[in-house]
Amino acid sequence: MKQGHHQTHDSIPAIATVKTKRWEIEGVAIIDVKLSTNQRAWAQSKPGQFAMLYGFGVGEIPISFSTLPSAEGRVSFTIRRTGAVSAALTRIKCGGVIGMRGPFGNGWPIEQLAGRDVVIIAGGLGVAPLRPVIDYLAFGRSDANRATLFYGAREPAAILYTKDIERWRNAGVDVHTTVDTASHDWRGNVGVVTSLLSGVPLDSENTVALICGPEIMMRYAAEALKDAGVSDEDVWLSLERNMKCAIGFCGHCQFGPAFICKDGPAFAYDQIRSNLFVREL
């Protein structure tokens, strides 16, 4: 497996200023930041890569890009408030600063999407690492044939990027949403996200699938695609583990022979299928 792209000084955080912050849903904030240095290096980031975000005086956590860094150094992250660092990052007000290391890891296989049907399966916050590639398919210079998004959330109030979903639909992305538990005014599908797959015909020999969400969902989705005839090497999953260094040194994110921080987080299913079913990993 090839290593991902790193900056020359990937252990030294760059300083980024928070320009905007909004609560997308309860407990999930989107922060838009501007880097003070190395804008060109960050602008080489790819969909599916991540940065280590540092809350000064608190600690550091890995967060995927929910928009790619621009040439001017603007980039956004979608952060769920779960622990001390994520809570600190979401408390920062506009004008405050955070540290950023990266970009790290291997992202989605953009070069393999040309001429293919692209199926994107997202669960919960898993849509965030997929947002840049959906934007690429909807608004970029993509040569993909057809793009289909299957997105599942716990409940209607937990659906992220509702405005983006409408923009993606209007741009030609075939969007299907579902929730585990419906509210009284929900008119869409109810059930797990994999239940949506049977309702949409797939050209299995010409399909590339990108999956991100809870690991159990990704396993079921990958197996459902396999049963539908999509080859394992055309099914890609983004894994998440407890990362500390992000450069393959500390060993916290080891997954079998691979390190998720540098060999992933995006892996083809044939690379990791056997290890996904080993409980100790």
ABEGO torsion letter per residue (X at the ends): XBBBBBBABAABBBBBBBABBBBABBGBBBBBBBBABGAAAAAABBBGBBBBBBBBGAEBBBBBBABBBBAAGBBBBBBBBABAAAAAAAABBBGBBBBBBOBBEBBBBAAAABGBBBBBBBBEAAAAAAAAAAAAAAABBBABABBBBBBBBABAAABBGAAAAAAAAAAGBBBBBBBABBBAABABBBEBAAAAAAABBBBAAABBBBBBEBAAAAAAAAAAAAAAGBBAAABBBBBBBBBAAGAGAAGAABBEABBAAAAOABBBAAAAAAAAABAAX
